[in-house]
Amino acid sequence: MNSLLFISAILATACAGFAQDIRDSSGTSQGKIEADGTIRNSSGTSVGRIDKDGTIRNSSGTGIGKVESDGTIRNSSGTSVGKVENDGTVRNSSGTSIGKVEKDGTIRNSSGTSIGSAKGIDRKWAAVHFFFFRFP
């Protein structure tokens, strides 16, 4: 039984290490996206999630959008609201660049100004949070 508790403690510690902070431009934590896709606010409350298939859910579990494998981001009606390109450029539904998610997790607006960071978070997920579906 002690070995089961030890293994559980190791797994709990390891899984917590995969949660990545979302920070605003001043470095203040706005929340985190955990390895399983759960989105938490700065108080630690679950405010949504991104499922493995890319479905974006609010805190009630209702689907509010989807991130497709090619980077297209759709709203709950299935309409494209934008796209994240391979280089991290984020475009709106008209194809206009509205920002970029850098490799290091820095989030920039269309003027190139840093508006936050999401280090260690998939570029698509970071774009969802900063540009399309703002979670409380």
ChimeraX commands (.cxc) that place a marker at each C-alpha (Angstrom):
marker #1 position 0.00,0.00,0.00 radius 0.5
marker #1 position 2.86,2.42,0.80 radius 0.5
marker #1 position 4.32,1.92,-2.67 radius 0.5
marker #1 position 0.92,2.78,-4.21 radius 0.5
marker #1 position 0.82,6.04,-2.22 radius 0.5
marker #1 position 4.40,6.82,-3.25 radius 0.5
marker #1 position 3.64,6.22,-6.96 radius 0.5
marker #1 position 0.46,8.34,-6.67 radius 0.5
marker #1 position 2.45,11.17,-5.09 radius 0.5
marker #1 position 5.04,11.04,-7.87 radius 0.5
marker #1 position 2.33,11.06,-10.57 radius 0.5
marker #1 position 0.52,13.97,-8.92 radius 0.5
marker #1 position 3.75,15.97,-8.71 radius 0.5
marker #1 position 4.73,15.14,-12.30 radius 0.5
marker #1 position 1.31,16.06,-13.71 radius 0.5
marker #1 position 1.25,19.36,-11.85 radius 0.5
marker #1 position 4.60,20.18,-13.45 radius 0.5
marker #1 position 2.99,20.18,-16.90 radius 0.5
marker #1 position 0.62,23.06,-16.10 radius 0.5
marker #1 position 1.82,26.19,-17.88 radius 0.5
marker #1 position 1.12,29.76,-16.82 radius 0.5
marker #1 position -0.59,32.34,-18.96 radius 0.5
marker #1 position 0.75,35.79,-18.10 radius 0.5
marker #1 position -0.20,39.31,-19.16 radius 0.5
marker #1 position 2.33,41.84,-20.46 radius 0.5
marker #1 position 3.33,42.85,-16.91 radius 0.5
marker #1 position 4.09,39.23,-16.00 radius 0.5
marker #1 position 1.05,38.77,-13.75 radius 0.5
marker #1 position -0.41,35.27,-13.90 radius 0.5
marker #1 position -3.79,35.18,-15.62 radius 0.5
marker #1 position -4.19,31.46,-15.13 radius 0.5
marker #1 position -2.85,28.27,-16.60 radius 0.5
marker #1 position -3.52,25.56,-19.11 radius 0.5
marker #1 position -2.85,22.14,-17.70 radius 0.5
marker #1 position -1.47,19.17,-19.63 radius 0.5
marker #1 position -4.96,17.66,-19.89 radius 0.5
marker #1 position -6.31,20.88,-21.47 radius 0.5
marker #1 position -8.04,22.24,-18.37 radius 0.5
marker #1 position -7.97,26.04,-18.32 radius 0.5
marker #1 position -7.78,27.62,-14.86 radius 0.5
marker #1 position -8.04,31.28,-13.87 radius 0.5
marker #1 position -5.54,32.96,-11.55 radius 0.5
marker #1 position -7.50,31.66,-8.52 radius 0.5
marker #1 position -7.16,28.07,-9.73 radius 0.5
marker #1 position -10.82,27.69,-10.67 radius 0.5
marker #1 position -11.53,25.66,-13.80 radius 0.5
marker #1 position -13.01,28.03,-16.42 radius 0.5
marker #1 position -12.88,25.76,-19.45 radius 0.5
marker #1 position -10.89,23.18,-21.28 radius 0.5
marker #1 position -9.51,22.20,-24.65 radius 0.5
marker #1 position -10.21,18.54,-25.40 radius 0.5
marker #1 position -7.72,16.28,-27.19 radius 0.5
marker #1 position -9.78,16.59,-30.39 radius 0.5
marker #1 position -9.45,20.41,-30.21 radius 0.5
marker #1 position -12.94,21.16,-28.90 radius 0.5
marker #1 position -12.94,24.28,-26.73 radius 0.5
marker #1 position -15.36,24.11,-23.79 radius 0.5
marker #1 position -16.51,26.71,-21.28 radius 0.5
marker #1 position -16.82,26.05,-17.54 radius 0.5
marker #1 position -20.22,24.38,-18.06 radius 0.5
marker #1 position -18.71,21.93,-20.53 radius 0.5
marker #1 position -20.52,23.48,-23.50 radius 0.5
marker #1 position -18.53,23.48,-26.74 radius 0.5
marker #1 position -17.78,27.07,-27.76 radius 0.5
marker #1 position -15.32,26.38,-30.56 radius 0.5
marker #1 position -12.72,24.09,-32.00 radius 0.5
marker #1 position -9.05,24.15,-32.95 radius 0.5
marker #1 position -8.41,22.04,-36.02 radius 0.5
marker #1 position -5.12,20.27,-36.74 radius 0.5
marker #1 position -4.26,22.76,-39.51 radius 0.5
marker #1 position -4.57,25.68,-37.05 radius 0.5
marker #1 position -8.04,26.83,-38.11 radius 0.5
marker #1 position -10.09,28.06,-35.16 radius 0.5
marker #1 position -13.87,27.77,-35.40 radius 0.5
marker #1 position -16.68,29.11,-33.24 radius 0.5
marker #1 position -19.57,26.98,-31.92 radius 0.5
marker #1 position -21.41,27.35,-35.25 radius 0.5
marker #1 position -18.44,25.91,-37.14 radius 0.5
marker #1 position -17.57,29.24,-38.76 radius 0.5
marker #1 position -13.86,29.98,-39.07 radius 0.5
marker #1 position -12.86,32.88,-36.81 radius 0.5
marker #1 position -9.17,32.67,-37.56 radius 0.5
marker #1 position -6.10,30.56,-37.96 radius 0.5
marker #1 position -2.69,30.00,-36.39 radius 0.5
marker #1 position -0.04,29.39,-39.01 radius 0.5
marker #1 position 2.99,27.14,-38.53 radius 0.5
marker #1 position 5.24,30.13,-37.77 radius 0.5
marker #1 position 2.84,31.29,-35.02 radius 0.5
marker #1 position 1.22,34.11,-36.99 radius 0.5
marker #1 position -2.41,34.50,-35.93 radius 0.5
marker #1 position -4.92,35.63,-38.56 radius 0.5
marker #1 position -8.56,36.63,-38.22 radius 0.5
marker #1 position -11.33,35.26,-40.46 radius 0.5
marker #1 position -10.44,37.82,-43.16 radius 0.5
marker #1 position -6.83,36.60,-43.26 radius 0.5
marker #1 position -5.45,39.76,-41.64 radius 0.5
marker #1 position -2.58,39.23,-39.19 radius 0.5
marker #1 position -3.75,40.09,-35.67 radius 0.5
marker #1 position -0.71,38.88,-33.78 radius 0.5
marker #1 position 1.83,36.17,-33.29 radius 0.5
marker #1 position 2.71,33.47,-30.79 radius 0.5
marker #1 position 6.51,33.25,-30.74 radius 0.5
marker #1 position 8.37,29.94,-30.21 radius 0.5
marker #1 position 9.40,31.09,-26.72 radius 0.5
marker #1 position 5.73,31.68,-25.78 radius 0.5
marker #1 position 5.75,35.47,-26.11 radius 0.5
marker #1 position 2.41,36.73,-27.43 radius 0.5
marker #1 position 2.55,39.81,-29.67 radius 0.5
marker #1 position -0.24,41.95,-31.09 radius 0.5
marker #1 position -0.35,43.08,-34.71 radius 0.5
marker #1 position 2.02,45.98,-33.88 radius 0.5
marker #1 position 4.62,43.58,-32.49 radius 0.5
marker #1 position 4.09,44.70,-28.89 radius 0.5
marker #1 position 4.24,41.96,-26.26 radius 0.5
marker #1 position 0.78,41.45,-24.74 radius 0.5
marker #1 position 1.62,38.39,-22.66 radius 0.5
marker #1 position 3.26,35.02,-22.52 radius 0.5
marker #1 position 2.27,31.38,-22.59 radius 0.5
marker #1 position 5.56,29.53,-22.26 radius 0.5
marker #1 position 5.34,25.81,-22.92 radius 0.5
marker #1 position 1.78,26.02,-24.22 radius 0.5
marker #1 position 0.88,24.88,-27.72 radius 0.5
marker #1 position 0.75,27.92,-30.03 radius 0.5
marker #1 position -2.82,27.12,-31.06 radius 0.5
marker #1 position -4.00,26.97,-27.44 radius 0.5
marker #1 position -2.23,30.24,-26.61 radius 0.5
marker #1 position -3.84,31.92,-29.63 radius 0.5
marker #1 position -7.26,30.63,-28.56 radius 0.5
marker #1 position -6.83,32.30,-25.18 radius 0.5
marker #1 position -5.29,35.61,-26.22 radius 0.5
marker #1 position -7.06,36.32,-29.51 radius 0.5
marker #1 position -10.34,34.40,-29.78 radius 0.5
marker #1 position -11.92,33.00,-26.61 radius 0.5
marker #1 position -10.95,35.02,-23.53 radius 0.5
marker #1 position -11.59,33.02,-20.38 radius 0.5
marker #1 position -12.44,34.85,-17.11 radius 0.5
marker link #1:1,2 radius 0.2
marker link #1:2,3 radius 0.2
marker link #1:3,4 radius 0.2
marker link #1:4,5 radius 0.2
marker link #1:5,6 radius 0.2
marker link #1:6,7 radius 0.2
marker link #1:7,8 radius 0.2
marker link #1:8,9 radius 0.2
marker link #1:9,10 radius 0.2
marker link #1:10,11 radius 0.2
marker link #1:11,12 radius 0.2
marker link #1:12,13 radius 0.2
marker link #1:13,14 radius 0.2
marker link #1:14,15 radius 0.2
marker link #1:15,16 radius 0.2
marker link #1:16,17 radius 0.2
marker link #1:17,18 radius 0.2
marker link #1:18,19 radius 0.2
marker link #1:19,20 radius 0.2
marker link #1:20,21 radius 0.2
marker link #1:21,22 radius 0.2
marker link #1:22,23 radius 0.2
marker link #1:23,24 radius 0.2
marker link #1:24,25 radius 0.2
marker link #1:25,26 radius 0.2
marker link #1:26,27 radius 0.2
marker link #1:27,28 radius 0.2
marker link #1:28,29 radius 0.2
marker link #1:29,30 radius 0.2
marker link #1:30,31 radius 0.2
marker link #1:31,32 radius 0.2
marker link #1:32,33 radius 0.2
marker link #1:33,34 radius 0.2
marker link #1:34,35 radius 0.2
marker link #1:35,36 radius 0.2
marker link #1:36,37 radius 0.2
marker link #1:37,38 radius 0.2
marker link #1:38,39 radius 0.2
marker link #1:39,40 radius 0.2
marker link #1:40,41 radius 0.2
marker link #1:41,42 radius 0.2
marker link #1:42,43 radius 0.2
marker link #1:43,44 radius 0.2
marker link #1:44,45 radius 0.2
marker link #1:45,46 radius 0.2
marker link #1:46,47 radius 0.2
marker link #1:47,48 radius 0.2
marker link #1:48,49 radius 0.2
marker link #1:49,50 radius 0.2
marker link #1:50,51 radius 0.2
marker link #1:51,52 radius 0.2
marker link #1:52,53 radius 0.2
marker link #1:53,54 radius 0.2
marker link #1:54,55 radius 0.2
marker link #1:55,56 radius 0.2
marker link #1:56,57 radius 0.2
marker link #1:57,58 radius 0.2
marker link #1:58,59 radius 0.2
marker link #1:59,60 radius 0.2
marker link #1:60,61 radius 0.2
marker link #1:61,62 radius 0.2
marker link #1:62,63 radius 0.2
marker link #1:63,64 radius 0.2
marker link #1:64,65 radius 0.2
marker link #1:65,66 radius 0.2
marker link #1:66,67 radius 0.2
marker link #1:67,68 radius 0.2
marker link #1:68,69 radius 0.2
marker link #1:69,70 radius 0.2
marker link #1:70,71 radius 0.2
marker link #1:71,72 radius 0.2
marker link #1:72,73 radius 0.2
marker link #1:73,74 radius 0.2
marker link #1:74,75 radius 0.2
marker link #1:75,76 radius 0.2
marker link #1:76,77 radius 0.2
marker link #1:77,78 radius 0.2
marker link #1:78,79 radius 0.2
marker link #1:79,80 radius 0.2
marker link #1:80,81 radius 0.2
marker link #1:81,82 radius 0.2
marker link #1:82,83 radius 0.2
marker link #1:83,84 radius 0.2
marker link #1:84,85 radius 0.2
marker link #1:85,86 radius 0.2
marker link #1:86,87 radius 0.2
marker link #1:87,88 radius 0.2
marker link #1:88,89 radius 0.2
marker link #1:89,90 radius 0.2
marker link #1:90,91 radius 0.2
marker link #1:91,92 radius 0.2
marker link #1:92,93 radius 0.2
marker link #1:93,94 radius 0.2
marker link #1:94,95 radius 0.2
marker link #1:95,96 radius 0.2
marker link #1:96,97 radius 0.2
marker link #1:97,98 radius 0.2
marker link #1:98,99 radius 0.2
marker link #1:99,100 radius 0.2
marker link #1:100,101 radius 0.2
marker link #1:101,102 radius 0.2
marker link #1:102,103 radius 0.2
marker link #1:103,104 radius 0.2
marker link #1:104,105 radius 0.2
marker link #1:105,106 radius 0.2
marker link #1:106,107 radius 0.2
marker link #1:107,108 radius 0.2
marker link #1:108,109 radius 0.2
marker link #1:109,110 radius 0.2
marker link #1:110,111 radius 0.2
marker link #1:111,112 radius 0.2
marker link #1:112,113 radius 0.2
marker link #1:113,114 radius 0.2
marker link #1:114,115 radius 0.2
marker link #1:115,116 radius 0.2
marker link #1:116,117 radius 0.2
marker link #1:117,118 radius 0.2
marker link #1:118,119 radius 0.2
marker link #1:119,120 radius 0.2
marker link #1:120,121 radius 0.2
marker link #1:121,122 radius 0.2
marker link #1:122,123 radius 0.2
marker link #1:123,124 radius 0.2
marker link #1:124,125 radius 0.2
marker link #1:125,126 radius 0.2
marker link #1:126,127 radius 0.2
marker link #1:127,128 radius 0.2
marker link #1:128,129 radius 0.2
marker link #1:129,130 radius 0.2
marker link #1:130,131 radius 0.2
marker link #1:131,132 radius 0.2
marker link #1:132,133 radius 0.2
marker link #1:133,134 radius 0.2
marker link #1:134,135 radius 0.2
marker link #1:135,136 radius 0.2
view
